[in-house]
Amino acid sequence: MVKISSLWELTDEKLIEAYHKATLLNLDENFIEMLIEEIDNRGIESFKIEYVS
């Protein structure tokens, strides 16, 4: 299980990369939501949600 605190260790670029790969691989929706929440918490403005389920 991924701890949310582990997401803090990712750079913004790696976090967005993880999000894109997770959606591409159609990983667990809860995991993707966790990534989106962290992206929102960081206030990453250039981020566009391209989530495809």
CHARMM internal coordinates of N, CA and C (Angstrom, degrees):
IC EDIT
DIST 1 N 1 CA 1.4525
DIST 1 CA 1 C 1.5255
ANGL 1 N 1 CA 1 C 108.89
DIST 1 C 2 N 1.3128
ANGL 1 CA 1 C 2 N 116.25
DIHE 1 N 1 CA 1 C 2 N 138.80
DIST 2 N 2 CA 1.4515
ANGL 1 C 2 N 2 CA 121.88
DIHE 1 CA 1 C 2 N 2 CA -179.88
DIST 2 CA 2 C 1.5155
ANGL 2 N 2 CA 2 C 108.95
DIHE 1 C 2 N 2 CA 2 C -86.74
DIST 2 C 3 N 1.3190
ANGL 2 CA 2 C 3 N 116.03
DIHE 2 N 2 CA 2 C 3 N 128.29
DIST 3 N 3 CA 1.4522
ANGL 2 C 3 N 3 CA 119.94
DIHE 2 CA 2 C 3 N 3 CA 175.50
DIST 3 CA 3 C 1.5130
ANGL 3 N 3 CA 3 C 108.22
DIHE 2 C 3 N 3 CA 3 C -83.61
DIST 3 C 4 N 1.3263
ANGL 3 CA 3 C 4 N 117.05
DIHE 3 N 3 CA 3 C 4 N 140.41
DIST 4 N 4 CA 1.4609
ANGL 3 C 4 N 4 CA 120.75
DIHE 3 CA 3 C 4 N 4 CA 179.63
DIST 4 CA 4 C 1.5183
ANGL 4 N 4 CA 4 C 110.13
DIHE 3 C 4 N 4 CA 4 C -58.66
DIST 4 C 5 N 1.3270
ANGL 4 CA 4 C 5 N 117.84
DIHE 4 N 4 CA 4 C 5 N -35.22
DIST 5 N 5 CA 1.4598
ANGL 4 C 5 N 5 CA 120.27
DIHE 4 CA 4 C 5 N 5 CA 179.82
DIST 5 CA 5 C 1.5220
ANGL 5 N 5 CA 5 C 111.50
DIHE 4 C 5 N 5 CA 5 C -60.74
DIST 5 C 6 N 1.3302
ANGL 5 CA 5 C 6 N 117.75
DIHE 5 N 5 CA 5 C 6 N -25.74
DIST 6 N 6 CA 1.4532
ANGL 5 C 6 N 6 CA 121.02
DIHE 5 CA 5 C 6 N 6 CA 177.44
DIST 6 CA 6 C 1.5198
ANGL 6 N 6 CA 6 C 111.45
DIHE 5 C 6 N 6 CA 6 C -65.62
DIST 6 C 7 N 1.3199
ANGL 6 CA 6 C 7 N 116.87
DIHE 6 N 6 CA 6 C 7 N -29.46
DIST 7 N 7 CA 1.4595
ANGL 6 C 7 N 7 CA 120.33
DIHE 6 CA 6 C 7 N 7 CA 179.30
DIST 7 CA 7 C 1.5214
ANGL 7 N 7 CA 7 C 111.42
DIHE 6 C 7 N 7 CA 7 C -67.13
DIST 7 C 8 N 1.3208
ANGL 7 CA 7 C 8 N 117.23
DIHE 7 N 7 CA 7 C 8 N -28.73
DIST 8 N 8 CA 1.4634
ANGL 7 C 8 N 8 CA 121.19
DIHE 7 CA 7 C 8 N 8 CA 179.75
DIST 8 CA 8 C 1.5186
ANGL 8 N 8 CA 8 C 111.52
DIHE 7 C 8 N 8 CA 8 C -64.34
DIST 8 C 9 N 1.3190
ANGL 8 CA 8 C 9 N 116.27
DIHE 8 N 8 CA 8 C 9 N -24.80
DIST 9 N 9 CA 1.4571
ANGL 8 C 9 N 9 CA 120.53
DIHE 8 CA 8 C 9 N 9 CA -178.08
DIST 9 CA 9 C 1.5263
ANGL 9 N 9 CA 9 C 112.42
DIHE 8 C 9 N 9 CA 9 C -78.24
DIST 9 C 10 N 1.3284
ANGL 9 CA 9 C 10 N 117.29
DIHE 9 N 9 CA 9 C 10 N -15.37
DIST 10 N 10 CA 1.4581
ANGL 9 C 10 N 10 CA 120.84
DIHE 9 CA 9 C 10 N 10 CA 179.70
DIST 10 CA 10 C 1.5224
ANGL 10 N 10 CA 10 C 110.88
DIHE 9 C 10 N 10 CA 10 C -78.43
DIST 10 C 11 N 1.3283
ANGL 10 CA 10 C 11 N 115.88
DIHE 10 N 10 CA 10 C 11 N 143.80
DIST 11 N 11 CA 1.4549
ANGL 10 C 11 N 11 CA 118.91
DIHE 10 CA 10 C 11 N 11 CA 171.41
DIST 11 CA 11 C 1.5255
ANGL 11 N 11 CA 11 C 107.36
DIHE 10 C 11 N 11 CA 11 C -71.79
DIST 11 C 12 N 1.3275
ANGL 11 CA 11 C 12 N 116.72
DIHE 11 N 11 CA 11 C 12 N 164.32
DIST 12 N 12 CA 1.4583
ANGL 11 C 12 N 12 CA 120.17
DIHE 11 CA 11 C 12 N 12 CA 177.73
DIST 12 CA 12 C 1.5211
ANGL 12 N 12 CA 12 C 110.77
DIHE 11 C 12 N 12 CA 12 C -57.66
DIST 12 C 13 N 1.3203
ANGL 12 CA 12 C 13 N 116.34
DIHE 12 N 12 CA 12 C 13 N -41.66
DIST 13 N 13 CA 1.4628
ANGL 12 C 13 N 13 CA 120.49
DIHE 12 CA 12 C 13 N 13 CA -179.09
DIST 13 CA 13 C 1.5232
ANGL 13 N 13 CA 13 C 111.56
DIHE 12 C 13 N 13 CA 13 C -63.34
DIST 13 C 14 N 1.3268
ANGL 13 CA 13 C 14 N 116.75
DIHE 13 N 13 CA 13 C 14 N -43.27
DIST 14 N 14 CA 1.4648
ANGL 13 C 14 N 14 CA 120.79
DIHE 13 CA 13 C 14 N 14 CA -180.00
DIST 14 CA 14 C 1.5300
ANGL 14 N 14 CA 14 C 110.92
DIHE 13 C 14 N 14 CA 14 C -68.66
DIST 14 C 15 N 1.3147
ANGL 14 CA 14 C 15 N 117.34
DIHE 14 N 14 CA 14 C 15 N -34.48
DIST 15 N 15 CA 1.4574
ANGL 14 C 15 N 15 CA 121.43
DIHE 14 CA 14 C 15 N 15 CA 178.00
DIST 15 CA 15 C 1.5272
ANGL 15 N 15 CA 15 C 110.16
DIHE 14 C 15 N 15 CA 15 C -64.13
DIST 15 C 16 N 1.3171
ANGL 15 CA 15 C 16 N 116.93
DIHE 15 N 15 CA 15 C 16 N -46.03
DIST 16 N 16 CA 1.4573
ANGL 15 C 16 N 16 CA 120.94
DIHE 15 CA 15 C 16 N 16 CA 178.95
DIST 16 CA 16 C 1.5242
ANGL 16 N 16 CA 16 C 110.28
DIHE 15 C 16 N 16 CA 16 C -66.31
DIST 16 C 17 N 1.3243
ANGL 16 CA 16 C 17 N 116.91
DIHE 16 N 16 CA 16 C 17 N -39.10
DIST 17 N 17 CA 1.4670
ANGL 16 C 17 N 17 CA 120.92
DIHE 16 CA 16 C 17 N 17 CA 176.68
DIST 17 CA 17 C 1.5307
ANGL 17 N 17 CA 17 C 110.26
DIHE 16 C 17 N 17 CA 17 C -61.69
DIST 17 C 18 N 1.3200
ANGL 17 CA 17 C 18 N 116.77
DIHE 17 N 17 CA 17 C 18 N -42.56
DIST 18 N 18 CA 1.4656
ANGL 17 C 18 N 18 CA 120.78
DIHE 17 CA 17 C 18 N 18 CA 178.26
DIST 18 CA 18 C 1.5225
ANGL 18 N 18 CA 18 C 110.59
DIHE 17 C 18 N 18 CA 18 C -62.42
DIST 18 C 19 N 1.3227
ANGL 18 CA 18 C 19 N 116.89
DIHE 18 N 18 CA 18 C 19 N -40.84
DIST 19 N 19 CA 1.4658
ANGL 18 C 19 N 19 CA 121.01
DIHE 18 CA 18 C 19 N 19 CA 177.87
DIST 19 CA 19 C 1.5253
ANGL 19 N 19 CA 19 C 110.85
DIHE 18 C 19 N 19 CA 19 C -61.20
DIST 19 C 20 N 1.3342
ANGL 19 CA 19 C 20 N 116.00
DIHE 19 N 19 CA 19 C 20 N -49.03
DIST 20 N 20 CA 1.4648
ANGL 19 C 20 N 20 CA 119.68
DIHE 19 CA 19 C 20 N 20 CA -178.50
DIST 20 CA 20 C 1.5328
ANGL 20 N 20 CA 20 C 111.37
DIHE 19 C 20 N 20 CA 20 C -62.08
DIST 20 C 21 N 1.3134
ANGL 20 CA 20 C 21 N 117.60
DIHE 20 N 20 CA 20 C 21 N -41.67
DIST 21 N 21 CA 1.4654
ANGL 20 C 21 N 21 CA 120.34
DIHE 20 CA 20 C 21 N 21 CA 179.07
DIST 21 CA 21 C 1.5274
ANGL 21 N 21 CA 21 C 110.93
DIHE 20 C 21 N 21 CA 21 C -67.39
DIST 21 C 22 N 1.3251
ANGL 21 CA 21 C 22 N 116.66
DIHE 21 N 21 CA 21 C 22 N -39.32
DIST 22 N 22 CA 1.4640
ANGL 21 C 22 N 22 CA 120.61
DIHE 21 CA 21 C 22 N 22 CA 179.83
DIST 22 CA 22 C 1.5206
ANGL 22 N 22 CA 22 C 110.93
DIHE 21 C 22 N 22 CA 22 C -63.09
DIST 22 C 23 N 1.3320
ANGL 22 CA 22 C 23 N 117.27
DIHE 22 N 22 CA 22 C 23 N -41.11
DIST 23 N 23 CA 1.4616
ANGL 22 C 23 N 23 CA 119.40
DIHE 22 CA 22 C 23 N 23 CA 178.73
DIST 23 CA 23 C 1.5225
ANGL 23 N 23 CA 23 C 110.84
DIHE 22 C 23 N 23 CA 23 C -71.35
DIST 23 C 24 N 1.3178
ANGL 23 CA 23 C 24 N 117.04
DIHE 23 N 23 CA 23 C 24 N -38.71
DIST 24 N 24 CA 1.4590
ANGL 23 C 24 N 24 CA 121.20
DIHE 23 CA 23 C 24 N 24 CA 178.84
DIST 24 CA 24 C 1.5284
ANGL 24 N 24 CA 24 C 111.23
DIHE 23 C 24 N 24 CA 24 C -61.14
DIST 24 C 25 N 1.3279
ANGL 24 CA 24 C 25 N 115.73
DIHE 24 N 24 CA 24 C 25 N -40.61
DIST 25 N 25 CA 1.4608
ANGL 24 C 25 N 25 CA 121.35
DIHE 24 CA 24 C 25 N 25 CA -179.31
DIST 25 CA 25 C 1.5238
ANGL 25 N 25 CA 25 C 112.90
DIHE 24 C 25 N 25 CA 25 C -86.82
DIST 25 C 26 N 1.3404
ANGL 25 CA 25 C 26 N 115.26
DIHE 25 N 25 CA 25 C 26 N 0.34
DIST 26 N 26 CA 1.4595
ANGL 25 C 26 N 26 CA 121.55
DIHE 25 CA 25 C 26 N 26 CA 179.43
DIST 26 CA 26 C 1.5317
ANGL 26 N 26 CA 26 C 111.29
DIHE 25 C 26 N 26 CA 26 C 53.91
DIST 26 C 27 N 1.3398
ANGL 26 CA 26 C 27 N 115.24
DIHE 26 N 26 CA 26 C 27 N 49.84
DIST 27 N 27 CA 1.4592
ANGL 26 C 27 N 27 CA 120.63
DIHE 26 CA 26 C 27 N 27 CA 179.22
DIST 27 CA 27 C 1.5225
ANGL 27 N 27 CA 27 C 110.25
DIHE 26 C 27 N 27 CA 27 C -73.05
DIST 27 C 28 N 1.3119
ANGL 27 CA 27 C 28 N 115.70
DIHE 27 N 27 CA 27 C 28 N 176.87
DIST 28 N 28 CA 1.4554
ANGL 27 C 28 N 28 CA 122.78
DIHE 27 CA 27 C 28 N 28 CA -177.23
DIST 28 CA 28 C 1.5294
ANGL 28 N 28 CA 28 C 111.92
DIHE 27 C 28 N 28 CA 28 C -50.22
DIST 28 C 29 N 1.3190
ANGL 28 CA 28 C 29 N 115.78
DIHE 28 N 28 CA 28 C 29 N 131.93
DIST 29 N 29 CA 1.4612
ANGL 28 C 29 N 29 CA 122.04
DIHE 28 CA 28 C 29 N 29 CA -178.24
DIST 29 CA 29 C 1.5308
ANGL 29 N 29 CA 29 C 112.08
DIHE 28 C 29 N 29 CA 29 C -59.82
DIST 29 C 30 N 1.3283
ANGL 29 CA 29 C 30 N 117.57
DIHE 29 N 29 CA 29 C 30 N -36.40
DIST 30 N 30 CA 1.4678
ANGL 29 C 30 N 30 CA 120.46
DIHE 29 CA 29 C 30 N 30 CA 179.00
DIST 30 CA 30 C 1.5263
ANGL 30 N 30 CA 30 C 111.00
DIHE 29 C 30 N 30 CA 30 C -64.88
DIST 30 C 31 N 1.3299
ANGL 30 CA 30 C 31 N 116.82
DIHE 30 N 30 CA 30 C 31 N -38.17
DIST 31 N 31 CA 1.4572
ANGL 30 C 31 N 31 CA 120.82
DIHE 30 CA 30 C 31 N 31 CA 177.62
DIST 31 CA 31 C 1.5338
ANGL 31 N 31 CA 31 C 110.44
DIHE 30 C 31 N 31 CA 31 C -64.97
DIST 31 C 32 N 1.3174
ANGL 31 CA 31 C 32 N 115.96
DIHE 31 N 31 CA 31 C 32 N -43.54
DIST 32 N 32 CA 1.4624
ANGL 31 C 32 N 32 CA 120.35
DIHE 31 CA 31 C 32 N 32 CA 179.16
DIST 32 CA 32 C 1.5291
ANGL 32 N 32 CA 32 C 110.28
DIHE 31 C 32 N 32 CA 32 C -63.24
DIST 32 C 33 N 1.3258
ANGL 32 CA 32 C 33 N 116.94
DIHE 32 N 32 CA 32 C 33 N -41.82
DIST 33 N 33 CA 1.4672
ANGL 32 C 33 N 33 CA 120.73
DIHE 32 CA 32 C 33 N 33 CA 177.61
DIST 33 CA 33 C 1.5254
ANGL 33 N 33 CA 33 C 111.15
DIHE 32 C 33 N 33 CA 33 C -62.25
DIST 33 C 34 N 1.3189
ANGL 33 CA 33 C 34 N 117.04
DIHE 33 N 33 CA 33 C 34 N -36.76
DIST 34 N 34 CA 1.4579
ANGL 33 C 34 N 34 CA 121.36
DIHE 33 CA 33 C 34 N 34 CA 177.58
DIST 34 CA 34 C 1.5357
ANGL 34 N 34 CA 34 C 110.28
DIHE 33 C 34 N 34 CA 34 C -63.43
DIST 34 C 35 N 1.3305
ANGL 34 CA 34 C 35 N 116.19
DIHE 34 N 34 CA 34 C 35 N -41.48
DIST 35 N 35 CA 1.4663
ANGL 34 C 35 N 35 CA 120.09
DIHE 34 CA 34 C 35 N 35 CA 177.61
DIST 35 CA 35 C 1.5282
ANGL 35 N 35 CA 35 C 110.46
DIHE 34 C 35 N 35 CA 35 C -64.76
DIST 35 C 36 N 1.3154
ANGL 35 CA 35 C 36 N 117.03
DIHE 35 N 35 CA 35 C 36 N -43.66
DIST 36 N 36 CA 1.4681
ANGL 35 C 36 N 36 CA 121.35
DIHE 35 CA 35 C 36 N 36 CA 179.10
DIST 36 CA 36 C 1.5246
ANGL 36 N 36 CA 36 C 110.41
DIHE 35 C 36 N 36 CA 36 C -61.02
DIST 36 C 37 N 1.3185
ANGL 36 CA 36 C 37 N 116.57
DIHE 36 N 36 CA 36 C 37 N -42.02
DIST 37 N 37 CA 1.4676
ANGL 36 C 37 N 37 CA 120.70
DIHE 36 CA 36 C 37 N 37 CA 179.49
DIST 37 CA 37 C 1.5292
ANGL 37 N 37 CA 37 C 110.82
DIHE 36 C 37 N 37 CA 37 C -61.09
DIST 37 C 38 N 1.3206
ANGL 37 CA 37 C 38 N 116.86
DIHE 37 N 37 CA 37 C 38 N -43.09
DIST 38 N 38 CA 1.4651
ANGL 37 C 38 N 38 CA 120.39
DIHE 37 CA 37 C 38 N 38 CA 179.36
DIST 38 CA 38 C 1.5278
ANGL 38 N 38 CA 38 C 110.46
DIHE 37 C 38 N 38 CA 38 C -66.36
DIST 38 C 39 N 1.3263
ANGL 38 CA 38 C 39 N 117.14
DIHE 38 N 38 CA 38 C 39 N -39.35
DIST 39 N 39 CA 1.4675
ANGL 38 C 39 N 39 CA 120.86
DIHE 38 CA 38 C 39 N 39 CA 176.96
DIST 39 CA 39 C 1.5262
ANGL 39 N 39 CA 39 C 109.75
DIHE 38 C 39 N 39 CA 39 C -61.47
DIST 39 C 40 N 1.3237
ANGL 39 CA 39 C 40 N 117.03
DIHE 39 N 39 CA 39 C 40 N -44.73
DIST 40 N 40 CA 1.4645
ANGL 39 C 40 N 40 CA 121.45
DIHE 39 CA 39 C 40 N 40 CA 177.43
DIST 40 CA 40 C 1.5200
ANGL 40 N 40 CA 40 C 111.33
DIHE 39 C 40 N 40 CA 40 C -62.51
DIST 40 C 41 N 1.3383
ANGL 40 CA 40 C 41 N 116.82
DIHE 40 N 40 CA 40 C 41 N -43.54
DIST 41 N 41 CA 1.4696
ANGL 40 C 41 N 41 CA 120.77
DIHE 40 CA 40 C 41 N 41 CA -179.67
DIST 41 CA 41 C 1.5232
ANGL 41 N 41 CA 41 C 111.91
DIHE 40 C 41 N 41 CA 41 C -60.45
DIST 41 C 42 N 1.3300
ANGL 41 CA 41 C 42 N 115.92
DIHE 41 N 41 CA 41 C 42 N -33.44
DIST 42 N 42 CA 1.4653
ANGL 41 C 42 N 42 CA 119.93
DIHE 41 CA 41 C 42 N 42 CA 179.28
DIST 42 CA 42 C 1.5217
ANGL 42 N 42 CA 42 C 112.44
DIHE 41 C 42 N 42 CA 42 C -81.01
DIST 42 C 43 N 1.3156
ANGL 42 CA 42 C 43 N 116.52
DIHE 42 N 42 CA 42 C 43 N -11.20
DIST 43 N 43 CA 1.4625
ANGL 42 C 43 N 43 CA 119.93
DIHE 42 CA 42 C 43 N 43 CA 178.95
DIST 43 CA 43 C 1.5190
ANGL 43 N 43 CA 43 C 112.73
DIHE 42 C 43 N 43 CA 43 C 68.08
DIST 43 C 44 N 1.3082
ANGL 43 CA 43 C 44 N 116.61
DIHE 43 N 43 CA 43 C 44 N 36.17
DIST 44 N 44 CA 1.4598
ANGL 43 C 44 N 44 CA 120.47
DIHE 43 CA 43 C 44 N 44 CA 179.69
DIST 44 CA 44 C 1.5238
ANGL 44 N 44 CA 44 C 107.80
DIHE 43 C 44 N 44 CA 44 C -73.01
DIST 44 C 45 N 1.3321
ANGL 44 CA 44 C 45 N 116.40
DIHE 44 N 44 CA 44 C 45 N 105.56
DIST 45 N 45 CA 1.4578
ANGL 44 C 45 N 45 CA 122.60
DIHE 44 CA 44 C 45 N 45 CA -172.76
DIST 45 CA 45 C 1.5214
ANGL 45 N 45 CA 45 C 113.11
DIHE 44 C 45 N 45 CA 45 C -76.75
DIST 45 C 46 N 1.3070
ANGL 45 CA 45 C 46 N 117.61
DIHE 45 N 45 CA 45 C 46 N -31.57
DIST 46 N 46 CA 1.4614
ANGL 45 C 46 N 46 CA 120.16
DIHE 45 CA 45 C 46 N 46 CA -174.72
DIST 46 CA 46 C 1.5171
ANGL 46 N 46 CA 46 C 112.34
DIHE 45 C 46 N 46 CA 46 C -79.52
DIST 46 C 47 N 1.3138
ANGL 46 CA 46 C 47 N 116.34
DIHE 46 N 46 CA 46 C 47 N -0.21
DIST 47 N 47 CA 1.4528
ANGL 46 C 47 N 47 CA 121.91
DIHE 46 CA 46 C 47 N 47 CA -176.30
DIST 47 CA 47 C 1.5212
ANGL 47 N 47 CA 47 C 110.55
DIHE 46 C 47 N 47 CA 47 C -79.09
DIST 47 C 48 N 1.3310
ANGL 47 CA 47 C 48 N 115.99
DIHE 47 N 47 CA 47 C 48 N 130.78
DIST 48 N 48 CA 1.4664
ANGL 47 C 48 N 48 CA 121.10
DIHE 47 CA 47 C 48 N 48 CA 174.63
DIST 48 CA 48 C 1.5179
ANGL 48 N 48 CA 48 C 107.79
DIHE 47 C 48 N 48 CA 48 C -117.89
DIST 48 C 49 N 1.3155
ANGL 48 CA 48 C 49 N 116.65
DIHE 48 N 48 CA 48 C 49 N 128.96
DIST 49 N 49 CA 1.4571
ANGL 48 C 49 N 49 CA 121.07
DIHE 48 CA 48 C 49 N 49 CA 179.92
DIST 49 CA 49 C 1.5215
ANGL 49 N 49 CA 49 C 108.66
DIHE 48 C 49 N 49 CA 49 C -74.59
DIST 49 C 50 N 1.3058
ANGL 49 CA 49 C 50 N 114.87
DIHE 49 N 49 CA 49 C 50 N 121.71
DIST 50 N 50 CA 1.4615
ANGL 49 C 50 N 50 CA 121.71
DIHE 49 CA 49 C 50 N 50 CA 178.89
DIST 50 CA 50 C 1.5146
ANGL 50 N 50 CA 50 C 109.17
DIHE 49 C 50 N 50 CA 50 C -124.73
DIST 50 C 51 N 1.3105
ANGL 50 CA 50 C 51 N 115.85
DIHE 50 N 50 CA 50 C 51 N 38.60
DIST 51 N 51 CA 1.4578
ANGL 50 C 51 N 51 CA 120.94
DIHE 50 CA 50 C 51 N 51 CA -174.83
DIST 51 CA 51 C 1.5182
ANGL 51 N 51 CA 51 C 110.19
DIHE 50 C 51 N 51 CA 51 C -71.25
DIST 51 C 52 N 1.3149
ANGL 51 CA 51 C 52 N 115.12
DIHE 51 N 51 CA 51 C 52 N 124.49
DIST 52 N 52 CA 1.4588
ANGL 51 C 52 N 52 CA 121.49
DIHE 51 CA 51 C 52 N 52 CA 177.98
DIST 52 CA 52 C 1.5169
ANGL 52 N 52 CA 52 C 106.94
DIHE 51 C 52 N 52 CA 52 C -121.32
DIST 52 C 53 N 1.3278
ANGL 52 CA 52 C 53 N 115.85
DIHE 52 N 52 CA 52 C 53 N 119.23
DIST 53 N 53 CA 1.4653
ANGL 52 C 53 N 53 CA 118.55
DIHE 52 CA 52 C 53 N 53 CA -179.62
DIST 53 CA 53 C 1.5021
ANGL 53 N 53 CA 53 C 110.58
DIHE 52 C 53 N 53 CA 53 C -100.51
END
COOR INIT
IC SEED 1 N 1 CA 1 C
IC BUILD
